[in-house]
């Protein structure tokens, strides 16, 4: 902008009066006959209300203070604006694809929202308009070459630019509006929405549709609006491979990565926004498959939100972006759910409000309402309303087990504790790295077992990923062979060959297993977890490696300085304030207490981030299987939240959990007090009273009423037929299953199942009456 002063730049193209402010759209709709209303007028109004914030009293706290701060921030940006060929602000050198458009949007929000001190300020709107045009001419110009990540050019940058343009309304002249729309059309041509593949699937497709709708609203373009809606249709149906929602509740992005935490949250938020903005318009989203999205709230997202945080095992490469990022992601999911509830059924909305209220009340480490006050006033208003409403009961964490076989993930909730399990398979990658992120997440898919007891909601939040030993993640079995940063292909293309990954669950208990193949190593192992009321029984067998280095199984690695007590003679260990561990007598448990230093990403506006040095305390417990082990194994019990006395008592009762088998052919346990018998059959064979004709998982639970359930699954997803026998007298089958092809009762039970391969590793339950 050579030859022009900053002051003339701010005036150039501006208008001298406030004009039709966006808040005036409501008045327009009230005074204009409905038949004459431009359908895009209410869309502009709803866009502002849904995305910038509404539903609060701008004169009441905390909104008055937050809005005043927004106004002061916007004024600072306006006053610091110094356009040149290389920047719009001196501290943000072009292309500045993220920060510069975001500042313009911040200024536009201060113009559009009430109580900012700049509401309806024509000079501020003129500054935004001039800034948009300056940036469009020098960076986001039709015909310019994309530099860096495609996402900024098609999604991130145009969304912020279009958002700002909509919020300042008539202050952006038609000439400038046309130029901006043409630039968006250049970087996001309609052909990107023709084919549902590549970078136009799942959450990316939803974001592309949001940008297309914004472009349609800015240009009052009905055809573009219709395209934005029709292009959503491939997102809704269930999928059996690749990106999207699966029938078992899985959500996958980048083909091989479970991603509820970031891409999934973005998808849910984008759809909730589109549903709300378009409701009642000519482009209302009525696709019958939209119910899949509504069902995903409780099937896909809620199982992996614990007391307000979203478990890192469904957050891909984003896990190390910032401390307490898991709480940020949980808050984003909660915000999307409350917004989605506004267009859901009354029953769904009621359940979701109670669920989110429970999360907010239990998140004491990063209180949800306080955090929302800083970055999302609309969510703050929605959340404050349900927190203050005694008619909305706060829901407790739902006890039981959720196994998402198609994404190799599991979540379990017992009495006062919660656990999450992360595995890798022939269809799910060990980990994802990309854009320089998560370069040492190598072993997160090697059976990482996260767990939280009461009061430990920050266990993996407080600089865990910056300081933890990446070779000693809790629950994993790993070769200690040193790996390069970013080992393996980027973007999740790190799938091992193992097919037997999954298990069986009756919704309360579960048997889960992983045929483990190490990342860039010769390591092979068979790992099983049996999830119970107050314990996880952990078995390992067939642990073999030829890397010339030790192989270890990490019993735990807690970020704590708490005292550790180990009694190897009696087979137990206890970590004060955390829980206990029961080990077979004579097992050598290695322990280490250390201070580990690292660097946390410290994002700053205008740059990718600094690095803040941090130090955290760790207590590590592990088994050393030696160099190049052959068929090594392990057994231990994890007792989350257990006291020393409870841990000692469990160790003194070896019959509480009986190991039926722990080999490379079968792994199984029996827990008489719970009526549980569970076996992972890596091959056909027998263990205890159970036998199977092919690889499968079997969970038996005997009730106290003379009945029992047998739950089976085909984790490999390749069985045309399976026969399971149980050496127990059975009188009759009370409830079968559509795939149950035959049943024989009497002195024993024989069940024959048809083609389980098409069940996606899902569990199949039969109920019988015992003789």
Buried (B, 14 or more C-beta within 10 A) or exposed (E): BEEBEBEEBBBBBBBEEBBBBBBBBEEBEEEEEEEEEEBBBBBBBBBBBBBBBBEBEBEEEBBBEBBBBBBBBBBEBBEBBBBBEEBBBEEBBBBBBBBBBBBBBBBBBBBBBBBBBBBBBBBBBBBBBBBBBBBBBBBBBBEBEEEEEBBBBBBBBBBBBBBBBBBBBBBBBEEBBEBBBBBBBBBBEEEBBEEBEEBBBBBBBBBBBBBBBBBBBBBBBEEBBBBBBBBBBBBBEBBEEBBBBBBBBBBBBBBBBBBBBBBBBBBBBBBBBBBBBBBEBEBEBEBEBBEBBBBBBBBBBBBBBBBBBBBBBBBBBBBBBBBBBBBBBBBBBBBBBBBBBEBBEEEBBBBBBBBBBBBBBBBEBBBBBEBBBEEBBBBBBBBBBBBEEEEBEBBEBEEBBBBBBBBBBBBBBBEEBBBBBBBBBBBBBBBBBBEEBBBBBBBBBBBBBBBBBBEBBBBBBBBBBBBBBBBBBBBBBBBBBEBEEBBBBBBBBBBBEBBBBBBBBBBBBBBBBBBBBBBBBBBBBBBBBBBBBBBBBBBBBBBBBBBEBBBBBBBBBBBBEEEBEBBEEEBBBBBBBBBBBBBEEEEEBEBEEEEBEBEBBEEEEBEEEEEEEBEBBBBBBBBBBBEBBEBBBBBBBBBBBBBBEBBBBBBEEEEBBBBBBBBBBBBBBBBEEBBBBBBBBBEBBBBBBBBBBBBBBBBBBBEEEEBBBBBBBBBBBEBEBBBBBBEBEBBEBEEBBEBBBEBBBEEBBBBBBBBBBEBBBBBBBBBBBBB
